[in-house]
């Protein structure tokens, strides 16, 4: 293995399992970056990474105020939940009802 690794234990995540993160030193990050430079990804790999990126960004949400009729758009469930002061789960359940 290259460089120093520091193990950090986190709280239980959504899966209920204990999280472990390996923290790499800046020197190790630079070495790994140099190794990866110049590698060409196949079209299949590029397509997979693109799908992962879309999933990470989230799905846009449109919320309509039933009293005023105002429609507001959000980039993700998280941004909508923070602005509205409700949980992401509540928004997801409301979407699934329709």
N, C-alpha and C positions, 0 to 999 in steps of 0.2 A: 504494500500500500504506500501511496505517496502522501507526504505531509502529516500534519497532526490532526487528529479527529477528536472532537469533544462531544460526548453524548449528553443530550439534554432530554429529560423525561417530562412529558406534558401531562395534562389532565386527560380524562377520558373524553374521547371525541364522540361524534355522532354514532359511531359503530359500537360504542361501549367498551372499546379496547384502549389500553394504555398507548399513548403516542411516544415514539422515539424519534429524535431528529439528530442527524449527524451534522455538525457544524465544521466546515472546512476552513483552514487558514487562508489568508489572502494569497500567500505563495502557492498553495496547492490549487486554488482557483485559477491562478494565472497559468500554471503548468497544464492543467486539464483543458483550459481554453486553447492553448497553443496546440495541443494534441488534436483537438477537434477541428481546428481551422483547416480548410481545404477539403474536408470530407464532403462528398456530394450525396445527397439523399435521393433515394428512388422516388418515383412518382407515387407509389403506394404509400411509402412512409410519409411523404409530404401531405397526402390526402388525410391520413390518420391524424397527423399533428394539427391539421386545419380543423378537423372535427373536434379535437380536444380543446382547441382555442375557442371555438364557438360555444362549447359547453361551459367553459370557464367564464366567458363574458356574460353569460346568462341570457335570459329571454326578456325582451322589452315588455312592459306592462302598461296598459291604458286603463285609467280609472275615471269613472264618471260619477260626479256628485249628483245624487238623485234629487236633491233639493234645488240646486241652482242650474243643473244641466251642464256645468263646466266639465270639460274633459282634460285630464292631465296625463302626460306620457312620462314614463320612467324607463331608464335603461335596464333595470333589473328588479327582481323581487326585493332585494335588499334595500335599494334606494327608495323604493315605494314604501316599504315598511318603516324605514327611518323617518321619512317625511310625514307619513300618516299617523305614526305612533302606534302601529299595530304589528303583530308578529308576521313573519313571512308565511308561517303555517296558515294563519287566518286568511291571508290573501290567496294562497294556493287553494285552500278549500273553497273560497268564493269563486275562483276561476273554474274549479272542477265541477261546481254545482250547475253551471250553464250547459 
